[in-house]
Amino acid sequence: MVSACHVFLASTVTVVGWQLLAFTLYEGLICAFLRLRSGVIAALAHGIAIFLLAGALI
């Protein structure tokens, strides 16, 4: 469900296109791995990734 929301946002709110979808998939896999290994660090990784992505788009 969460991934569907990310796909919707990536395809409607931005004009980046498939590159953002590929990044979202890659980041989601990394965060899922971190979540399985260490819990809260996944939320921090997600926040940092969004911060870096937003900085690159400005």
PyRosetta script that sets phi, psi and omega in degrees:
from pyrosetta import init, pose_from_sequence

init()
pose = pose_from_sequence("MVSACHVFLASTVTVVGWQLLAFTLYEGLICAFLRLRSGVIAALAHGIAIFLLAGALI")
pose.set_psi(1, -45.2)
pose.set_omega(1, -179.4)
pose.set_phi(2, -63.2)
pose.set_psi(2, -39.4)
pose.set_omega(2, 179.8)
pose.set_phi(3, -64.9)
pose.set_psi(3, -34.4)
pose.set_omega(3, 177.6)
pose.set_phi(4, -63.7)
pose.set_psi(4, -38.5)
pose.set_omega(4, 177.0)
pose.set_phi(5, -65.6)
pose.set_psi(5, -39.5)
pose.set_omega(5, 178.2)
pose.set_phi(6, -65.2)
pose.set_psi(6, -41.0)
pose.set_omega(6, 178.0)
pose.set_phi(7, -63.7)
pose.set_psi(7, -42.5)
pose.set_omega(7, 178.3)
pose.set_phi(8, -60.0)
pose.set_psi(8, -48.3)
pose.set_omega(8, -180.0)
pose.set_phi(9, -64.0)
pose.set_psi(9, -43.0)
pose.set_omega(9, -178.5)
pose.set_phi(10, -64.0)
pose.set_psi(10, -33.2)
pose.set_omega(10, -176.4)
pose.set_phi(11, -91.3)
pose.set_psi(11, -18.4)
pose.set_omega(11, -177.3)
pose.set_phi(12, -111.3)
pose.set_psi(12, -31.3)
pose.set_omega(12, -174.7)
pose.set_phi(13, -89.1)
pose.set_psi(13, -29.9)
pose.set_omega(13, -177.7)
pose.set_phi(14, -112.9)
pose.set_psi(14, 167.5)
pose.set_omega(14, 176.6)
pose.set_phi(15, -111.3)
pose.set_psi(15, 12.3)
pose.set_omega(15, -177.0)
pose.set_phi(16, -69.9)
pose.set_psi(16, -40.0)
pose.set_omega(16, 176.4)
pose.set_phi(17, 87.0)
pose.set_psi(17, -142.3)
pose.set_omega(17, -172.2)
pose.set_phi(18, -62.9)
pose.set_psi(18, -27.1)
pose.set_omega(18, 179.3)
pose.set_phi(19, -61.8)
pose.set_psi(19, -39.6)
pose.set_omega(19, 178.2)
pose.set_phi(20, -69.0)
pose.set_psi(20, -37.0)
pose.set_omega(20, 176.7)
pose.set_phi(21, -65.1)
pose.set_psi(21, -40.0)
pose.set_omega(21, 177.8)
pose.set_phi(22, -65.5)
pose.set_psi(22, -41.7)
pose.set_omega(22, 177.3)
pose.set_phi(23, -63.5)
pose.set_psi(23, -41.7)
pose.set_omega(23, 179.9)
pose.set_phi(24, -62.2)
pose.set_psi(24, -41.9)
pose.set_omega(24, 177.1)
pose.set_phi(25, -62.7)
pose.set_psi(25, -47.9)
pose.set_omega(25, -179.6)
pose.set_phi(26, -60.8)
pose.set_psi(26, -47.5)
pose.set_omega(26, -179.9)
pose.set_phi(27, -65.2)
pose.set_psi(27, -38.1)
pose.set_omega(27, 178.5)
pose.set_phi(28, -63.2)
pose.set_psi(28, -40.0)
pose.set_omega(28, 177.7)
pose.set_phi(29, -65.9)
pose.set_psi(29, -41.5)
pose.set_omega(29, 177.9)
pose.set_phi(30, -64.6)
pose.set_psi(30, -45.5)
pose.set_omega(30, 179.7)
pose.set_phi(31, -64.7)
pose.set_psi(31, -36.1)
pose.set_omega(31, 177.4)
pose.set_phi(32, -64.8)
pose.set_psi(32, -42.4)
pose.set_omega(32, 177.0)
pose.set_phi(33, -62.4)
pose.set_psi(33, -46.0)
pose.set_omega(33, 179.1)
pose.set_phi(34, -63.2)
pose.set_psi(34, -37.6)
pose.set_omega(34, 179.8)
pose.set_phi(35, -63.5)
pose.set_psi(35, -42.0)
pose.set_omega(35, 178.4)
pose.set_phi(36, -66.1)
pose.set_psi(36, -34.0)
pose.set_omega(36, -176.6)
pose.set_phi(37, -84.9)
pose.set_psi(37, -39.0)
pose.set_omega(37, -169.2)
pose.set_phi(38, -143.4)
pose.set_psi(38, 6.9)
pose.set_omega(38, 173.0)
pose.set_phi(39, 75.1)
pose.set_psi(39, -106.4)
pose.set_omega(39, -169.7)
pose.set_phi(40, -64.7)
pose.set_psi(40, -25.4)
pose.set_omega(40, -178.1)
pose.set_phi(41, -59.2)
pose.set_psi(41, -28.1)
pose.set_omega(41, 178.7)
pose.set_phi(42, -61.7)
pose.set_psi(42, -40.7)
pose.set_omega(42, 178.1)
pose.set_phi(43, -64.9)
pose.set_psi(43, -38.9)
pose.set_omega(43, 177.0)
pose.set_phi(44, -66.2)
pose.set_psi(44, -41.5)
pose.set_omega(44, 178.6)
pose.set_phi(45, -62.6)
pose.set_psi(45, -40.6)
pose.set_omega(45, 178.8)
pose.set_phi(46, -64.1)
pose.set_psi(46, -45.1)
pose.set_omega(46, 179.0)
pose.set_phi(47, -61.8)
pose.set_psi(47, -42.4)
pose.set_omega(47, 179.0)
pose.set_phi(48, -66.1)
pose.set_psi(48, -40.8)
pose.set_omega(48, 178.4)
pose.set_phi(49, -62.7)
pose.set_psi(49, -42.5)
pose.set_omega(49, 178.3)
pose.set_phi(50, -65.2)
pose.set_psi(50, -40.7)
pose.set_omega(50, 177.4)
pose.set_phi(51, -60.0)
pose.set_psi(51, -46.4)
pose.set_omega(51, 179.6)
pose.set_phi(52, -66.2)
pose.set_psi(52, -40.6)
pose.set_omega(52, 178.6)
pose.set_phi(53, -64.9)
pose.set_psi(53, -44.6)
pose.set_omega(53, 179.6)
pose.set_phi(54, -63.6)
pose.set_psi(54, -37.9)
pose.set_omega(54, 178.3)
pose.set_phi(55, -65.2)
pose.set_psi(55, -35.4)
pose.set_omega(55, -179.9)
pose.set_phi(56, -73.4)
pose.set_psi(56, -26.5)
pose.set_omega(56, -177.7)
pose.set_phi(57, -83.2)
pose.set_psi(57, -17.0)
pose.set_omega(57, -176.6)
pose.set_phi(58, -80.0)
pose.dump_pdb("model.pdb")
